Amino acid sequence: MKKIGINSHKIAKIGKLQLERKWVAVFAFLALLFLLVPIVRIMLYTTPWYDDYSYSLVSRRLWLQDHSLSGVLWGAWYTARTNWWAWQGTFSSGFLMAIMPGLFGENYYFIGPMLILFVLAMGCFALVRVLVCDVIKGDSWDCLSLQAGVTGIIVVLVHSPWNGFFWYNAGVHYVMMHGFFMLLVAALIKLFYEKSKPLIGLLIFWSILGAVLVGGSNYVTALQGMIVLSTLFVLGVIFFKKKSLLLLPSFLVYVYCFYKNVSAPGNAVRSAILASRGGQKDAVSSVLYSFVEAYDHIPMFSGWLLLLVILLLLPTIWNMVKRSSFRFRFPLLVTVYSVCLYAAGFTPSLYSIGNGGPDRALNAVKFTYQILLVINIVYWLGWLANRKKKGKLLEKDIPAYWWFYLLAGIFMSAMVLVSPDIARGCLSYRAYHDVHSGEAYNYYQEYQNRIALIKAGGADVQVPPCYFRTELLSQGELSTDSNAEQNRFMANWYDKNSLSLKLE
């Protein structure tokens, strides 16, 4: 009988099999899609809440009159203008928040969260694309790997998922606007390198529109946008000479919109209300303390999953930068600038409420931190690669062994399954759990029953509490007091005199 044994030579040969850059990129993109599927799936169960009802009320009433889209847009303009005078200057956010898809019917609300996710992902893909392919002349396959990795980081490891993707009002104000911010920066950088006149015209058109959107957005994004746009314009004058004039229209529009945003009469009203609660800081103290907040939030914004994904990207990054002709000069200056830009995200909240900011604002700050972290890793490795080129120490690429990515994937999956804290920080896992456990479905059914009860009720309606709750879909409940703000907003939406919670 012939003895059957293990051929160690064949095993060693299989272990040395390497993935081409193309396949690394394809698998990275497929992994991103795999992570996004449960997030998109649970968005079908999202429901309106609180300010969704107040910001879209005028638009909804005009829609119900004659089902005219022009009426919806006029209602959004009216809402944004009223809030600019009476509450805060974020006019572009206010306009989009007033077009909550649920105004066309409760079953359309999910479109809003999906649009928020789409804009953020497109912004990330566009920004990574111009930085890799245009600035450092990287390979398209390496670029796709980084696009998938960075997008996965900012989406799956979002600081506050409900505020980020599942509550339209907060998601538009911070997450979608940060997506527009990245699209704007990508367009401005692309203008330095683009040669096609029609495409240059489109980029200028978008950059002007983007300047309006970002300049009138939340103060975290708007302030960081002001810093980045000023930096790009100065760098353009220094390195690209006349091409910097292509940025001038959007830069001037941005400055004007930013000024209208921060100087709005409503800001004084809001500031007076917040001042009565105490804790506000002056401008100088806000800037100084922003560095303290930036340092304190690094552990919160980091974590094992972030570090492991970056570890997976390191071979791709190293192989990419060592082939690049970009010189990667002054890495310390890039890091200092990055720290200042990241810290600037805390300044508006310190100035207005005296602390680092609510969770919805920290989403935008964390996005900036994550992207700057990857940029700095790329830049420092590029600087190191340039030094090694001079010493002729660079030879072959770092091999992309298939088992490296397989073991890393298994290890990350095991960490999520074993550690509740790590699982809580992984949005894809939480979304999958809530859908497949039935919690999301049961929550949505209770919501629909509540809406049916409200519509069928009289002028004064009482509803039972929702017992099936999931943190990703709902972080608030109506009050037994019909005068509570969340109750009044929802009552006005359905033309009721009062709405309250009835405890059984």
C-alpha positions as CSV (number, residue, x, y, z in Angstrom):
1,M,0.0,0.0,0.0
2,K,1.3,3.4,-1.0
3,K,1.8,5.7,2.0
4,I,-0.1,9.0,1.8
5,G,1.8,11.9,3.4
6,I,1.9,15.6,3.4
7,N,4.2,17.2,0.8
8,S,6.0,19.9,2.7
9,H,7.5,21.3,-0.5
10,K,4.0,21.9,-2.0
11,I,2.8,23.5,1.2
12,A,5.8,25.8,1.3
13,K,5.1,26.7,-2.3
14,I,1.5,27.5,-1.6
15,G,2.5,29.6,1.4
16,K,4.7,31.7,-0.9
17,L,2.0,32.5,-3.3
18,Q,1.5,36.2,-3.7
19,L,-1.4,38.4,-4.7
20,E,-0.9,40.8,-7.5
21,R,-1.8,44.5,-6.8
22,K,-4.9,44.1,-8.9
23,W,-6.2,41.2,-6.8
24,V,-5.4,43.0,-3.5
25,A,-7.4,46.0,-4.7
26,V,-10.3,43.8,-5.9
27,F,-10.5,41.9,-2.6
28,A,-10.3,45.2,-0.6
29,F,-13.2,46.6,-2.6
30,L,-15.2,43.4,-2.1
31,A,-14.5,43.6,1.6
32,L,-15.8,47.1,1.7
33,L,-19.0,46.1,0.0
34,F,-19.4,43.2,2.4
35,L,-19.1,45.7,5.3
36,L,-21.5,48.2,3.8
37,V,-24.3,45.6,3.1
38,P,-25.6,45.3,6.7
39,I,-25.4,49.1,7.1
40,V,-27.5,49.7,4.0
41,R,-29.8,46.9,5.0
42,I,-30.6,48.4,8.4
43,M,-31.2,51.8,6.9
44,L,-34.5,50.5,5.6
45,Y,-35.8,50.6,9.2
46,T,-34.8,54.2,10.0
47,T,-37.5,56.6,11.2
48,P,-37.8,60.4,11.7
49,W,-37.1,61.9,15.1
50,Y,-37.2,65.3,16.8
51,D,-35.7,68.0,14.6
52,D,-36.6,66.0,11.4
53,Y,-40.2,67.1,12.1
54,S,-39.4,70.8,12.8
55,Y,-37.0,71.5,10.0
56,S,-39.1,69.9,7.3
57,L,-42.5,71.1,8.6
58,V,-43.0,74.0,6.1
59,S,-41.7,72.0,3.2
60,R,-44.1,69.2,4.1
61,R,-47.1,71.4,4.3
62,L,-46.3,73.0,1.0
63,W,-45.9,69.5,-0.6
64,L,-49.3,68.4,0.8
65,Q,-51.0,71.5,-0.8
66,D,-50.2,70.7,-4.5
67,H,-47.4,68.1,-4.5
68,S,-45.0,70.6,-6.1
69,L,-41.2,70.2,-5.8
70,S,-40.8,73.9,-6.3
71,G,-42.9,74.4,-3.2
72,V,-40.7,72.0,-1.3
73,L,-37.6,73.9,-2.3
74,W,-39.2,77.2,-1.4
75,G,-40.1,75.8,2.0
76,A,-36.5,74.7,2.5
77,W,-35.3,78.2,1.5
78,Y,-37.8,79.8,4.0
79,T,-36.7,77.4,6.8
80,A,-33.0,78.1,6.2
81,R,-33.5,81.8,6.0
82,T,-35.7,81.9,9.2
83,N,-33.1,79.9,11.1
84,W,-30.3,82.1,9.8
85,W,-32.1,85.1,11.5
86,A,-33.4,83.3,14.6
87,W,-31.1,80.4,15.5
88,Q,-27.7,79.9,13.7
89,G,-26.0,80.7,10.4
90,T,-25.6,77.2,9.0
91,F,-27.8,78.0,6.0
92,S,-26.7,75.2,3.6
93,S,-27.2,72.5,6.3
94,G,-30.6,74.1,7.2
95,F,-31.7,74.0,3.6
96,L,-30.9,70.3,3.1
97,M,-32.3,69.4,6.6
98,A,-35.6,70.9,5.4
99,I,-35.8,68.4,2.5
100,M,-36.0,65.4,4.7
101,P,-37.3,62.6,2.4
102,G,-39.9,61.5,5.0
103,L,-41.9,64.6,4.1
104,F,-43.1,62.8,1.0
105,G,-44.2,59.8,3.1
106,E,-42.8,58.0,6.1
107,N,-41.8,55.1,3.9
108,Y,-39.3,57.3,2.1
109,Y,-37.3,58.3,5.1
110,F,-34.6,55.7,4.5
111,I,-33.5,57.5,1.3
112,G,-32.0,60.3,3.5
113,P,-29.6,58.0,5.4
114,M,-28.6,56.3,2.2
115,L,-27.8,59.6,0.6
116,I,-25.7,60.6,3.6
117,L,-23.6,57.4,3.3
118,F,-23.3,57.8,-0.5
119,V,-22.0,61.4,-0.3
120,L,-19.5,60.5,2.5
121,A,-18.2,57.4,0.5
122,M,-17.9,59.4,-2.7
123,G,-16.1,62.2,-1.0
124,C,-13.6,59.7,0.5
125,F,-13.1,57.9,-2.8
126,A,-12.6,61.2,-4.7
127,L,-10.2,62.7,-2.2
128,V,-8.0,59.5,-2.0
129,R,-8.1,59.3,-5.8
130,V,-6.6,62.8,-6.4
131,L,-4.1,62.5,-3.6
132,V,-2.8,59.1,-4.9
133,C,-3.1,59.3,-8.6
134,D,-2.6,63.0,-9.3
135,V,-0.4,64.2,-6.4
136,I,2.0,61.3,-5.9
137,K,1.3,59.6,-9.2
138,G,0.4,56.3,-7.7
139,D,-1.0,53.2,-9.4
140,S,-4.8,52.9,-9.9
141,W,-4.9,49.5,-8.3
142,D,-3.0,50.8,-5.2
143,C,-5.4,53.7,-5.2
144,L,-8.4,51.4,-5.1
145,S,-7.0,49.5,-2.2
146,L,-6.5,52.7,-0.3
147,Q,-9.9,54.0,-1.3
148,A,-11.6,50.9,0.1
149,G,-9.5,50.9,3.2
150,V,-10.0,54.5,4.1
151,T,-13.7,54.5,3.3
152,G,-14.1,51.4,5.4
153,I,-12.3,53.1,8.3
154,I,-14.4,56.2,8.4
155,V,-17.8,54.5,7.8
156,V,-17.5,51.3,9.9
157,L,-15.6,53.0,12.8
158,V,-17.8,56.2,12.9
159,H,-17.9,57.7,16.3
160,S,-21.7,57.9,16.8
161,P,-23.6,55.8,14.2
162,W,-27.1,57.0,15.0
163,N,-26.1,60.7,14.8
164,G,-24.0,59.9,11.7
165,F,-26.1,57.8,9.4
166,F,-29.5,56.9,10.9
167,W,-30.8,60.3,12.1
168,Y,-31.2,62.4,9.0
169,N,-31.1,65.8,10.7
170,A,-27.7,65.2,12.4
171,G,-26.3,63.1,9.6
172,V,-26.9,65.8,7.0
173,H,-25.5,68.6,9.2
174,Y,-22.2,66.9,9.9
175,V,-21.6,63.7,7.9
176,M,-23.0,64.7,4.6
177,M,-21.4,68.1,4.8
178,H,-18.0,66.5,5.6
179,G,-18.5,64.4,2.5
180,F,-19.1,67.5,0.5
181,F,-16.0,69.0,2.1
182,M,-13.9,66.1,0.8
183,L,-15.4,66.4,-2.7
184,L,-14.6,70.1,-2.7
185,V,-11.0,69.6,-1.7
186,A,-10.7,66.8,-4.3
187,A,-12.0,69.1,-7.0
188,L,-9.6,72.0,-6.0
189,I,-6.6,69.7,-6.0
190,K,-7.6,68.2,-9.3
191,L,-7.7,71.7,-10.9
192,F,-4.0,71.9,-10.4
193,Y,-3.4,68.9,-12.6
194,E,-6.3,68.7,-15.0
195,K,-5.6,69.7,-18.7
196,S,-9.1,69.1,-20.3
197,K,-10.9,72.4,-20.6
198,P,-14.4,71.0,-20.4
199,L,-13.5,69.0,-17.2
200,I,-11.8,72.1,-15.8
201,G,-15.1,74.0,-16.4
202,L,-17.1,71.3,-14.5
203,L,-14.6,71.3,-11.7
204,I,-14.9,75.1,-11.3
205,F,-18.7,74.8,-11.3
206,W,-18.7,72.1,-8.7
207,S,-16.1,73.9,-6.6
208,I,-18.2,77.1,-6.5
209,L,-21.3,75.0,-5.5
210,G,-19.2,73.1,-3.0
211,A,-18.0,76.3,-1.5
212,V,-21.6,77.4,-0.9
213,L,-22.5,74.0,0.7
214,V,-19.4,73.7,2.9
215,G,-19.1,77.4,3.8
216,G,-22.7,77.4,5.1
217,S,-22.4,74.1,6.9
218,N,-21.7,73.2,10.6
219,Y,-18.8,75.1,12.2
220,V,-16.5,72.1,12.6
221,T,-16.5,71.4,8.8
222,A,-16.7,75.1,7.8
223,L,-13.7,76.1,10.0
224,Q,-11.6,73.2,8.8
225,G,-12.7,74.0,5.2
226,M,-11.5,77.6,5.6
227,I,-8.1,76.4,6.8
228,V,-7.7,73.9,4.0
229,L,-8.9,76.1,1.2
230,S,-6.6,78.9,2.3
231,T,-3.7,76.5,2.4
232,L,-4.5,75.1,-1.1
233,F,-4.7,78.6,-2.5
234,V,-1.3,79.6,-1.0
235,L,0.3,76.4,-2.2
236,G,-1.2,77.0,-5.6
237,V,0.3,80.4,-5.8
238,I,3.7,79.1,-4.8
239,F,3.9,75.9,-6.8
240,F,1.4,76.2,-9.6
241,K,1.6,79.9,-10.4
242,K,-1.2,81.0,-12.8
243,K,-3.2,77.8,-12.2
244,S,-4.0,79.0,-8.7
245,L,-6.4,81.5,-10.4
246,L,-8.7,78.6,-11.1
247,L,-9.3,78.3,-7.3
248,L,-10.0,82.0,-6.9
249,P,-13.8,81.9,-7.7
250,S,-14.5,79.1,-5.2
251,F,-12.2,80.6,-2.6
252,L,-13.9,84.0,-2.7
253,V,-17.3,82.4,-2.6
254,Y,-16.2,80.3,0.4
255,V,-14.9,83.3,2.3
256,Y,-18.2,85.1,1.7
257,C,-20.4,82.1,2.7
258,F,-18.2,81.5,5.7
259,Y,-18.6,85.1,6.8
260,K,-22.4,85.0,6.3
261,N,-22.4,81.8,8.3
262,V,-20.5,83.0,11.4
263,S,-22.0,86.5,11.4
264,A,-25.7,85.5,11.2
265,P,-28.0,87.3,13.6
266,G,-29.3,83.9,14.8
267,N,-25.9,83.0,16.3
268,A,-26.3,85.8,18.9
269,V,-29.7,84.3,19.9
270,R,-28.3,80.8,20.2
271,S,-25.2,82.0,22.0
272,A,-27.3,83.9,24.6
273,I,-29.2,80.7,25.3
274,L,-26.1,78.6,25.5
275,A,-24.4,81.2,27.7
276,S,-27.1,80.9,30.3
277,R,-26.0,77.3,30.8
278,G,-22.4,78.4,31.4
279,G,-19.1,76.8,30.3
280,Q,-18.4,78.9,27.2
281,K,-14.8,79.9,26.5
282,D,-13.4,83.0,24.8
283,A,-11.8,82.7,21.4
284,V,-8.2,82.5,22.6
285,S,-9.0,79.9,25.3
286,S,-11.0,77.9,22.7
287,V,-8.0,77.7,20.4
288,L,-5.6,76.7,23.2
289,Y,-7.9,74.2,24.8
290,S,-8.6,72.6,21.4
291,F,-5.2,71.0,21.5
292,V,-6.0,69.5,24.9
293,E,-9.2,68.1,23.6
294,A,-7.4,66.8,20.5
295,Y,-4.9,64.9,22.7
296,D,-7.6,63.6,25.0
297,H,-9.7,62.2,22.1
298,I,-7.0,60.3,20.4
299,P,-7.6,57.1,22.3
300,M,-11.3,57.4,21.7
301,F,-10.7,57.9,17.9
302,S,-8.2,55.1,17.6
303,G,-8.6,51.5,18.7
304,W,-7.5,48.1,17.6
305,L,-9.6,47.8,14.5
306,L,-8.2,51.1,13.1
307,L,-4.7,49.9,13.8
308,L,-5.3,46.6,12.2
309,V,-6.7,48.1,9.0
310,I,-3.8,50.4,8.7
311,L,-1.5,47.4,9.2
312,L,-3.2,45.7,6.3
313,L,-2.7,48.8,4.2
314,L,1.0,49.2,5.0
315,P,2.4,46.9,2.3
316,T,0.4,48.7,-0.3
317,I,1.4,52.1,1.0
318,W,5.1,51.2,1.1
319,N,5.2,49.7,-2.3
320,M,3.3,52.7,-3.7
321,V,5.5,55.4,-2.2
322,K,8.8,53.8,-3.1
323,R,7.8,53.8,-6.7
324,S,6.5,57.4,-6.5
325,S,8.5,60.4,-7.9
326,F,7.0,62.7,-5.3
327,R,9.7,64.0,-3.0
328,F,7.8,63.9,0.3
329,R,9.7,66.9,1.8
330,F,9.2,68.4,5.2
331,P,7.2,65.5,6.9
332,L,7.4,67.2,10.3
333,L,5.8,70.3,8.9
334,V,3.0,68.2,7.4
335,T,2.4,66.5,10.8
336,V,2.4,69.9,12.7
337,Y,-0.1,71.2,10.2
338,S,-2.3,68.1,10.6
339,V,-2.3,68.4,14.3
340,C,-3.5,72.0,14.1
341,L,-6.2,71.2,11.5
342,Y,-7.4,68.2,13.6
343,A,-7.5,70.4,16.8
344,A,-9.4,73.1,15.0
345,G,-12.4,70.7,14.9
346,F,-12.8,71.2,18.7
347,T,-12.6,75.0,18.7
348,P,-16.2,75.8,17.6
349,S,-17.7,73.6,20.4
350,L,-15.4,75.0,23.0
351,Y,-16.4,78.5,22.0
352,S,-20.1,77.8,22.0
353,I,-20.6,75.2,24.8
354,G,-17.3,74.9,26.6
355,N,-16.4,71.3,25.8
356,G,-15.2,69.1,22.9
357,G,-18.6,68.9,21.4
358,P,-21.7,66.6,21.2
359,D,-21.4,63.2,19.5
360,R,-22.8,64.4,16.2
361,A,-20.0,67.1,16.0
362,L,-17.3,64.5,17.0
363,N,-18.3,62.5,14.0
364,A,-16.9,65.2,11.7
365,V,-13.8,65.7,13.9
366,K,-13.0,61.9,13.9
367,F,-13.3,61.8,10.0
368,T,-10.6,64.5,9.8
369,Y,-8.4,62.6,12.3
370,Q,-8.7,59.3,10.5
371,I,-7.9,60.8,7.1
372,L,-5.0,62.9,8.4
373,L,-3.6,59.8,10.1
374,V,-3.5,57.9,6.9
375,I,-2.1,60.9,5.0
376,N,0.7,61.2,7.6
377,I,1.5,57.5,7.4
378,V,1.8,57.7,3.6
379,Y,3.9,60.9,3.8
380,W,6.3,59.6,6.5
381,L,6.8,56.3,4.6
382,G,7.3,58.3,1.4
383,W,10.0,60.4,3.1
384,L,11.7,57.2,4.5
385,A,11.5,55.6,1.0
386,N,13.2,58.6,-0.5
387,R,16.0,58.4,2.0
388,K,16.5,54.7,1.2
389,K,16.5,55.4,-2.5
390,K,19.6,57.6,-2.0
391,G,21.2,54.8,-0.1
392,K,20.1,52.3,-2.8
393,L,18.5,50.1,-0.2
394,L,15.2,49.5,-2.0
395,E,14.8,46.4,-4.1
396,K,11.7,44.4,-4.5
397,D,8.2,45.2,-3.3
398,I,7.0,43.9,0.0
399,P,5.3,40.6,-0.9
400,A,1.5,40.4,-0.6
401,Y,1.1,36.9,0.7
402,W,-2.5,35.6,0.6
403,W,-2.3,34.1,4.0
404,F,-1.4,37.5,5.5
405,Y,-4.7,39.0,4.6
406,L,-6.7,35.9,5.4
407,L,-5.2,35.6,8.9
408,A,-5.7,39.4,9.5
409,G,-9.4,39.0,8.5
410,I,-9.9,36.0,10.7
411,F,-8.1,37.8,13.6
412,M,-10.3,40.9,13.3
413,S,-13.4,38.9,13.0
414,A,-12.5,37.0,16.2
415,M,-11.8,40.2,18.0
416,V,-15.2,41.5,17.2
417,L,-16.9,38.3,18.2
418,V,-15.0,37.9,21.5
419,S,-14.8,41.5,22.7
420,P,-18.0,43.4,23.3
421,D,-16.2,46.8,23.3
422,I,-14.6,46.1,19.9
423,A,-17.9,44.8,18.6
424,R,-19.6,48.0,19.7
425,G,-17.1,50.0,17.7
426,C,-17.8,48.0,14.5
427,L,-20.9,49.4,12.8
428,S,-21.2,46.6,10.3
429,Y,-21.4,44.0,13.1
430,R,-23.9,46.0,15.1
431,A,-26.1,46.5,12.0
432,Y,-26.0,42.8,11.1
433,H,-26.9,41.8,14.7
434,D,-29.8,44.2,15.0
435,V,-31.3,43.1,11.6
436,H,-30.8,39.3,12.0
437,S,-32.0,39.3,15.7
438,G,-35.3,40.8,14.6
439,E,-34.8,43.9,16.8
440,A,-34.8,46.3,13.8
441,Y,-37.9,44.8,12.3
442,N,-39.8,44.8,15.6
443,Y,-38.8,48.4,16.3
444,Y,-40.0,49.4,12.8
445,Q,-43.3,47.6,13.2
446,E,-44.0,49.4,16.5
447,Y,-43.2,52.7,14.8
448,Q,-45.6,52.0,12.0
449,N,-48.3,51.0,14.6
450,R,-47.7,54.3,16.4
451,I,-48.0,56.4,13.2
452,A,-51.3,54.6,12.3
453,L,-52.6,55.3,15.8
454,I,-51.7,59.0,15.6
455,K,-53.3,59.4,12.2
456,A,-56.5,57.7,13.3
457,G,-56.7,59.5,16.6
458,G,-58.4,62.8,17.3
459,A,-56.9,66.2,18.1
460,D,-55.3,65.0,21.3
461,V,-53.5,61.6,21.0
462,Q,-51.8,59.4,23.5
463,V,-49.6,56.5,22.3
464,P,-48.0,53.6,24.2
465,P,-44.2,53.4,24.5
466,C,-42.1,51.5,22.0
467,Y,-40.7,48.4,23.8
468,F,-38.5,47.1,21.0
469,R,-35.6,49.5,20.8
470,T,-32.2,49.4,19.0
471,E,-29.5,52.0,19.7
472,L,-28.7,52.3,16.0
473,L,-32.2,53.3,15.1
474,S,-33.6,55.1,18.1
475,Q,-32.1,57.0,21.0
476,G,-35.1,59.0,22.2
477,E,-38.7,58.5,23.1
478,L,-41.8,60.8,23.4
479,S,-42.6,62.2,26.8
480,T,-45.7,61.9,29.0
481,D,-45.7,65.7,28.9
482,S,-47.4,66.9,25.7
483,N,-45.4,70.2,26.0
484,A,-42.1,68.5,25.6
485,E,-40.3,69.7,22.5
486,Q,-40.1,66.3,20.7
487,N,-43.9,65.8,21.3
488,R,-44.8,69.3,20.0
489,F,-42.7,68.8,16.8
490,M,-44.3,65.5,16.0
491,A,-47.8,66.8,16.9
492,N,-47.4,69.7,14.5
493,W,-46.3,67.4,11.8
494,Y,-49.5,65.4,12.0
495,D,-51.7,68.4,12.7
496,K,-52.6,67.4,16.2
497,N,-53.3,69.7,19.2
498,S,-51.3,67.5,21.5
499,L,-49.3,64.2,21.6
500,S,-48.1,62.4,24.7
501,L,-46.9,59.1,25.9
502,K,-49.3,56.9,27.8
503,L,-47.6,54.6,30.3
504,E,-49.5,51.4,30.9
